Each structure stands twice: as C-alpha cells, then as structure tokens.
Amino acid sequence: MVTALEVQEALRSSYGTENYYKRNPFYNMVYTDGVKTFCEKCDAQWFVDVVGSHMSEVIKEHRETEDTFYMVKLFVKENHESLFQITREIYNEEVEQYEEVVVAEQDLEYTDLPKCEVKMYLGLIQWQPPVFCLLCPSEH
C-alpha cells in the first residue's frame, strides 16, 4: 500500500502530457500521462472508472451551464471509506465570492489508498460531442 506522501508525489510527477488515454469508449473522457502515472503508482486504475461513471452528469451540467472546467476530488478517511465529488465553481454576486457546486458525488465504501485528498481537473477539449480531459493539477 502506498503512503499519503507517495500519493501526493504521484499527483505532482508530471508536467504536461505527450499522450492521451481512453479507458472506456463510452466515457466522454480521455486522461493524461500524469493521471496514468498516478493510477499505476497508487494501484488506482479504478479512479478513472469512477470519474468515467459520472461523465453523464458532467455532460448534462455542461450542456445546461456551458461550464468547461470541473474539479475532481477524493477524500479518503482513515478507515479507507471515501467521498468522491465532481464540482464546479460559480460566482455568487450577492456575497461577491466563488462557491462550489457539487455536480456528482459518490460514497465509496473502501479504497486501498491511505488517508489523503486527491484533486484533479476535468477540462473540455472538444465541444461536439463533448469530450473532457482528466488531468493532474501539475499538468494544468
């Protein structure tokens, strides 16, 4: 099992990408070298599948709001339960600040990752049909 430090190092290990990968032809999503490295180093290939399983919600939100950028988060607790979220930011003019809106959320009963937070991004790379790219913060 990897440590929380190794998870964070895997997330910071890539700058830019030379390749794009597609795990499932039904996901409107590709991912970068950095995401692939994270999945391999942390034995977390399932992470891409969890993101992919929520792409219909992201695409629905994109069509309604025309937002092109989303945050992907995984909060792992000490007991290995975790909360997965895809969020977007909106500007609230009443309070003059940005707020996060949850687009998709899933409780995961178990993950083999240590207690940590994983944050990635989803950015639109093609309008019709909509295709998003999952990337690590260091690749943005």
Beta strands, then each sheet from edge to edge (+ up, - down):
strand 1: 20-21
strand 2: 29-32
strand 3: 69-76
strand 4: 82-92
strand 5: 97-108
strand 6: 116-126
strand 7: 131-135
sheet 1: 1+ 2- 7- 6+ 3- 4+ 5-
end
